[in-house]
Amino acid sequence: MQSPDQEPPALPLVNPDDEQNPDLEVDSEENDSAYAESARTSFMTSIASSVTRGIYENGRRYHSYGESQYAFPNDERELERLDMQHTMQTMLLNGKLFWSPIGPSPQKILDLGTGTGIWALEMADLYPSAEVIGTDVSAIQPDWVPPNCSFEIDDAEQDWLFEPNSFDFIHNRNFVCAIRNWERLMAQAFLHVKPGGWVEWHEKHPKFYSDDGTLKEDSAIAKWGTTFFEASEAFGTSASSPTRLKRMMIDAGFVDVQEHILKLPVGPWPKNKRLKNIGLFEMVNMDEGLEGLTIMLFTRALKWTQEEVQLFLTQVRKDAKDKSIHSYYNFYVVFGRKPEST
């Protein structure tokens, strides 16, 4: 298993949109098809009401669908954070929802782990001729949606009930600590995307860096990153997955695979105005989301008490707000195409 310390610093890669990621300068199937569709519809409409209710642990609400053990909550606090995170990540991608060259008229799009559904909803508006489907283990999406957008409760780690070769584009983001078998997930994405179609992943690698030595190894925020990796390994959902996405896509059969590593600052310390705003978003994201990102992992996997977690997070939040600590994550954008000959 790859250690988080083996990850190289982010490379100065060129974004697909011509704009470079600036340096972080501190600011002083037919019959079978019909049967499969019927089976899928029947399955989706038979979900028990308990899925909506969820379960509670350490004062936070979590999903209650199937056997998946997703480590992060789905309560109102988390939904607000997810929508804010969407805004921040879209800014990081230069205002784009994706970077794959999917063409102007995709017909069918799948959003895995759709969360609040905000990405799927915006894609449905952007491509009104496309059918956009979002899947998630939590029923937390809005009821009022565009006619070309729908949401289904499903676990991406189980067998997908869609037809093979049915999607022009498959998108996923923020699956760190959610997936136990990434290779199987990649194989399913390869099976269900059309020949010539694209699959894209957006993942934040939760290890902190600084380019100027202001991030100390003994700081609470650096220790949080190290401990988060330890907890993710014990939980069976290694947080090192972003560093392996490119290789896993190639091994699954994708071609034209691109990997872009962007620096995601924590706090409004960068001189670049766009990155300053992104850093401010991420600082608030950490301040409001640290408990949800940490509490189940640390209490279950590392056997910390709830009190120990909260005390530790107080110090981490303090570091996240410290403008003298110029820390950042590496954010991975990885996408590839299924060969036409497949």
Residue pairs with C-beta under 8 A, 6 or more apart in sequence:
1 233
1 238
1 240
2 238
2 240
2 243
2 244
3 229
3 240
4 205
4 207
4 225
4 226
4 229
4 239
4 240
5 207
6 243
7 205
7 207
7 240
7 243
7 330
9 209
9 211
9 330
10 21
10 209
10 261
10 262
10 263
10 330
11 261
12 20
12 21
12 23
13 20
13 21
13 259
13 260
13 261
13 262
14 20
15 21
15 93
15 94
15 99
15 260
15 262
16 99
16 101
16 258
16 260
17 94
17 96
17 99
19 94
21 260
21 262
21 263
22 270
22 272
22 274
22 275
24 211
24 263
24 265
24 270
24 272
24 275
24 326
24 328
25 270
25 271
25 272
26 212
26 269
26 270
26 271
26 326
27 268
27 269
27 270
27 271
27 276
29 36
29 163
29 164
29 166
33 163
36 161
36 162
36 163
37 163
39 161
40 161
40 162
43 161
44 152
44 153
44 154
44 161
47 65
47 139
47 153
50 64
51 63
51 64
51 65
51 138
51 139
51 153
52 139
53 64
54 61
54 62
54 63
54 64
54 74
54 75
54 138
55 61
55 62
55 63
55 64
56 62
57 296
58 295
58 296
58 299
58 306
60 73
60 75
60 77
60 78
60 291
60 292
60 295
60 296
61 73
61 74
61 75
62 70
62 72
62 73
62 74
62 296
63 70
63 74
63 137
63 138
65 137
65 138
65 153
65 155
66 137
66 155
66 158
67 155
68 137
68 155
68 157
69 235
70 137
70 138
70 178
71 177
71 178
71 235
71 237
71 296
71 297
71 300
72 78
72 177
72 178
72 292
72 293
72 296
73 292
73 296
74 138
74 140
77 288
77 292
78 289
78 292
79 115
79 116
79 140
80 288
81 285
81 288
81 289
81 292
82 115
82 116
82 118
83 116
83 118
84 281
84 284
84 285
84 288
85 174
85 281
85 285
85 289
86 116
86 118
86 119
87 281
88 278
88 281
88 282
88 285
89 173
89 202
89 331
90 96
90 97
91 274
91 277
91 278
91 281
92 262
92 264
92 278
92 331
93 99
93 202
93 333
97 119
97 122
97 123
97 126
98 169
98 171
98 200
98 335
99 200
99 258
99 260
99 333
99 335
100 169
100 198
100 199
100 200
100 335
100 337
101 198
102 168
102 169
102 197
102 198
103 168
105 127
105 129
105 130
106 127
106 130
106 168
106 169
107 129
107 130
107 131
107 168
108 130
108 131
108 133
108 166
108 167
108 168
108 169
109 120
109 123
109 127
109 130
109 131
109 132
109 133
109 167
109 168
109 169
109 170
109 171
110 133
110 134
110 135
110 162
110 167
110 169
110 170
110 171
110 192
111 117
111 119
111 120
111 123
111 132
111 133
111 134
111 135
111 171
111 172
112 135
112 156
112 170
112 171
112 172
112 175
112 189
113 135
113 136
113 156
113 172
113 173
113 174
113 175
113 178
114 120
114 134
114 135
114 136
114 141
114 151
115 136
115 138
115 140
115 174
116 140
116 141
116 142
117 134
117 136
117 140
117 141
117 142
117 145
117 149
117 151
119 134
119 171
119 173
120 132
120 133
120 134
120 149
120 151
121 132
121 142
121 145
121 146
121 149
123 130
123 132
123 149
123 171
124 130
124 132
124 145
124 146
124 148
124 149
125 146
127 148
128 146
128 148
129 148
130 148
130 168
131 148
131 150
132 148
132 149
132 150
133 149
133 150
133 151
133 152
134 141
134 149
134 150
134 151
134 152
135 151
135 152
135 153
135 154
135 156
136 151
136 153
136 154
137 153
137 154
137 155
138 153
139 151
139 153
141 151
145 151
154 160
154 161
156 172
156 175
156 179
156 185
156 188
157 179
157 180
157 181
157 184
157 185
159 188
160 188
160 191
160 192
162 192
163 192
164 191
164 192
165 191
165 192
165 193
165 194
165 195
166 192
166 194
167 192
167 193
167 194
167 197
168 193
168 194
168 197
168 198
169 193
169 197
169 198
169 199
169 200
170 189
170 192
170 193
170 197
170 198
170 199
170 200
171 199
171 200
171 202
172 189
172 200
172 201
172 202
173 201
173 202
173 203
174 202
174 203
174 204
175 201
175 203
175 241
176 203
176 204
176 205
176 206
176 232
176 237
176 239
176 241
176 242
177 232
177 235
177 237
177 239
177 297
178 237
179 185
179 237
179 241
180 236
180 237
182 241
182 244
182 245
182 248
183 248
183 251
183 252
186 248
186 249
186 251
186 252
187 252
189 199
189 252
190 199
190 252
190 253
190 254
190 338
193 199
193 338
194 338
195 338
195 339
195 340
195 341
195 342
196 337
196 338
196 339
196 340
197 337
197 338
198 335
198 336
198 337
198 338
199 249
199 254
199 335
199 336
199 338
200 333
200 334
200 335
201 245
201 332
201 333
201 334
201 335
202 331
202 332
202 333
203 241
203 242
203 245
203 331
203 332
203 334
204 242
204 264
204 329
204 330
204 331
204 332
205 239
205 240
205 242
205 243
205 329
205 330
205 331
205 332
206 225
206 228
206 229
206 239
206 329
207 225
207 226
207 229
207 329
207 330
208 215
208 221
208 222
208 225
208 266
208 327
208 328
208 329
209 215
209 327
209 328
209 329
209 330
210 325
210 326
210 327
210 328
211 326
212 326
214 324
214 325
214 326
214 327
215 221
215 222
215 325
215 326
215 327
216 222
219 319
219 325
220 312
220 315
220 316
220 318
220 319
221 266
221 316
221 319
221 320
221 325
221 327
222 327
223 316
224 290
224 294
224 312
224 313
224 316
227 298
227 302
228 239
228 293
228 294
228 297
229 238
229 239
229 240
230 301
230 302
231 297
231 298
231 301
231 302
232 238
232 239
232 240
232 297
232 301
233 239
234 301
234 302
235 297
235 300
235 301
242 330
242 332
242 334
243 332
245 259
245 332
245 334
246 257
246 259
246 334
249 257
249 334
249 336
250 257
250 336
253 338
253 339
253 342
254 336
254 337
254 338
255 336
255 337
255 338
255 339
256 336
256 337
257 334
257 335
257 336
257 337
258 334
258 335
258 336
259 332
259 333
259 334
260 332
260 333
260 334
261 330
261 331
261 332
262 330
262 331
262 332
262 333
263 275
263 328
263 329
263 330
263 331
264 278
264 282
264 328
264 329
264 330
264 331
265 275
265 276
265 278
265 279
265 282
265 326
265 327
265 328
266 279
266 282
266 283
266 286
266 320
266 325
266 327
266 328
266 329
267 279
267 280
267 282
267 283
267 320
267 321
267 322
267 323
267 325
267 326
267 327
268 276
268 277
268 279
268 280
268 283
268 323
269 276
269 279
269 323
269 326
270 276
270 279
279 328
282 329
283 320
283 321
286 316
286 317
286 320
287 317
287 320
287 321
290 313
290 316
290 317
290 320
291 309
291 310
291 313
294 309
294 313
295 306
295 309
298 304
298 308
298 309
299 305
299 306
299 309
304 312
319 325
319 327
320 327
